[in-house]
Amino acid sequence: MAAKKVLVVYAHQSSGSFNAAAKDAAVEVLCAQGCTVDVSDLYALKFKATATAEDIVGEVKNQDHFSYAEETKLAWEEGKLSKDIMEEQRKLTQADLVIFQFPMYWFSVPGIMKGWIDRVLTSGYAFTQEKRYSQGIFKDKKAMLSFTTGSNESMFSANGINGDMNVTLWPLQNGILHYCGFQVLAPQIFWAPSHVKAEARGTMLGGWRTRLQGLLLEAPLSFTPSDSFDGAKGFQLKPEVQEKHEGQEFGLTVGTHQGKRLPPNSQIRAGV
């Protein structure tokens, strides 16, 4: 396997946290395989989380009706984005694999990581109307979520009080990562490490280290290809695609489920 470049986007306040240990394990194991690993420690960087006009160097084009998406697209084209955004885009451009390491906050990523997503994945750089989903700009890169939960696995089941984790992950994995074209690897979920004994946490980290040995060779999760949708008809599934799957028990994906049962674990395991 040729040496790869990896970017770890990391969001935790404490160097003594389980998330820090998971991040450190990724750096250690991947470097041992010959990978080059960059870490964007968002709290250490004091990374700005708010998407504002300050992200553009110089005057904006339309001060009266400021549009962040339009203004940052122009700024990216002209090389006028703020230095912190340009530095993160430089790291991302070079990366073959991106790992987002974080504690789950309110069924999503921490605010500082959402700020990284909002500010770094600018229009034009990370996506266009023509280049998104399976035809996206980052289709030759892989990305994955690695995170801790505060609740037990059973609480994130189809019968659990928090609801199905596959549904929780759909906006992050489809609406952000896959939208930008990334091949999305199955998430690494550390279930409620703060509620188990040290030995169990060690087992979790051991499993992560084992997985990291072959991570770059893993097949990605499955998503419905862009050409299955008709752009001339509101990007609805094409009739022939609907007909092909008409007799199937499960819908195509968590989001495009066709009114059927959700495909089990399709956002947690590859090949399903």
N, C-alpha and C positions, 0 to 999 in steps of 0.2 A: 504493500500500500504506500503510495507516494505521500510524502509529508504534507500535511494540511494546515491551514490557518484557522484558528478557532477564536471566536469572540465570546466571552462570558459577560453578559450584562447582569450585574449583581446588585441587589437591593436589600440590604439589612444593616441596621445601625450598629450591631455588636460583632466584634471579631471572635467572641466566644460562643456565638450562636450555632445551632445545628446547620443553618443555611451557610454559614461561613465554612463549616467543616465539609459540607457538600461541594461548595465552590472550590475549596482547597483540594479535595479529592479529584475533581475534574481536571484542575490544572496539573496536578502531580501525575496522574495516570496518562493524560493526553500528551504531556511533555515527554514522558518516558517512551512514548510511541514515536517520537520525533516530530510531533506537532508544535507549531508556534502558537502560543496562547496569549491573547490580550484580555485583560480584565478591566471592564468599566465599572468601578466601585462608585455607584451613584451618590451614596451618602458622603463618602470621603471626598468626592469631587464637588460636593455641594451643588449637584446638578440642578439647574433651574427647571422647575416642573411646569410653569405656566407658559402657554403659547401666546406671546404678545408681539407687538410691533418692535420691541427691543431686540427681537431675533433677526432683524434686518438692519444691515449697516447702511446708513444714509437715509434719504427720504423715501417714504413709501409712495406708491403710485397714486393711491386714492385715499386720502386721509379722512374724507367725509364719510365714505362707506367702506371701511377697512374690511377686507376679506383675507383671513390668515392663509387659507389654502392658495388663493391666487397670488398674494403678495410674496409668499415664501417660494412659490414655483418660479416667479420672476427673479427673485433674489438668488435662488439656486442656479438658474441659467446664467446670471450675471456674476456669480461668485461673490455675492454680497450677504450671505448668511453669516450669523454670528460665529465666532471662533469655536465655541464649544460644540455647536451643531456640525460644523465642517469637520472637526476632529472625529466625532463619532461616525459621521458618514465615511470618513477615510478608513476607519477601522472596519466598518461594515462592508465596504466595497472590497476590501482585501480578504474578508473571511469566507471560508468554505462552509463553516458551520457556526451557528449562533445558539448559545444556550442562555436562556433567561432563568436566573436563579433567584427565588424570592419566596417569602411567606405569603400565602393567600390572604388578602384583605378583602372582606366583603364580597366574596365569591369572584374576585378579580385580582389584578396586580396592585401593589402599593402605588400611591399617587405619584411618587417620584419616578417610578418605572413607566407609568402611564404618560408622564411628561416626556420621557425619552421617546416613547412611541409617537406621541403627538408631534414632537419637534424634529426628530431625526428622520422619520419616514415621510418626508415632504413629497407633495405632488410633483411629478416630473422625475424626481430622483428615485422614489420607491414604487411608484405606480403611475399609470396614465389610464385614460378611458379605454384605450386600445390594448394596453398591456397590464393585465391583472388576472388573478386566479391562475389557472393552469398555463396561461400565456404570459404570466407576470414577469416583471423585470428580474426578479431574483429566482427564477425557475431552476437555475443551476446551483443554487445554494440550499443547504439544509438548516432547519431551525427547530428548536424544541423548548418546551417548558419543563423546568425542574423546580418543584415547589413543595412547601410544607403546608399541612392543613392544621386547623385547630380542632377539627371534629374527626371522629372515627370514620373508617371506611363505610361501615354500615349506615351511617347517617347520610351518606352521599349515594345511596343505592336507589333503584327505581321505586322502592317502597319506603325509603328513608325520609326523615323530616326535612333534610336539606334538598332533596330531589336528586335526580340522576346526574352524576358527575359528567357524563357525556354531554348533557344539555348545558351544564355550567361552562364547559370548555369550548363549546361551539363558537361563541363570539370571539374568543381569543385565537383559537387555532384556525378557524375558517375566516372570520371577519377581519383579522389582522395579518397573521402569518401567511396563510394560503392566498389571501387577497393580493399580497405583494409578490406572490409567485413561489414562495418558499416550498420546498419539499418538507413537510412537517413530520418529524419523527414522533413516535409515541411519547407521551409525557412521562417524566419520572416523578411519581407522587409519593411523598413521604407522609404517611398517614399519622397525624397527631403525635409527633415525636415528643412533645412536651408532656404527654400523658403516659409515657411508657418508661420503663427502667433503662438504665444506661446500657445494659447488655442488649436490649432490643434496638436501641439507637445504633449501637455498633453493628448489629446485623443489617440494619437498613443501609448504613454506609458501605458495608461489605458488598451488599447486593448492587449498589450503585457503582462501586469500583469494578466489579465483575462486568457489568453492562458496558462500562466505558471502554473496556478492552476491545469490543467489537462495534462500538457505537457508529463509527463512520461507515460501516458496511451494512447497517440496518436499512430495510425497506421502509419507505414512508407510509403514513396513513393514506387511506383512499378518499378522494374527493371526486365529485362529478366533473368531468372535463368541461371546459368552457364551450366547446363546440356542440355540446348537448343542448344548449339553450339558443333560442331564436332571438337575436338582437332586434329584428324588425318587428317583433311581437312582444315587446316588453320583457325580453330575456326570460321567457317562459320555456319550460322543457319542450323540445320538439316533439311533435306527435309520434314519430317513429320511436323515440326514446321511451315515451310513455307506454306505447304499445308493447315494446320489448319487455318492459318490467311489470306489465299489467298483472300477470299471474303470480308475482313474487309476494311472499308473506310480509317482507319488510320493505320500508321505503328506501330510497337511494342513500340518503344521509340523514343526520339528525335534523338539519334544516330543511332540505328538500325531501320531505318524507312522503309526499303524495297522499297524505291522509291515512297512511298505514302505520303499523307498529314501527317504532324506531329500531334501526339496526343495532343490536346489542354490542356495547363496548367499541363502537367504531371510532370513537375519539380517544380511546385508551390503548387499544392494541392494533397493530398493523395486520393487514390481511383478512379483516372481517368486514 
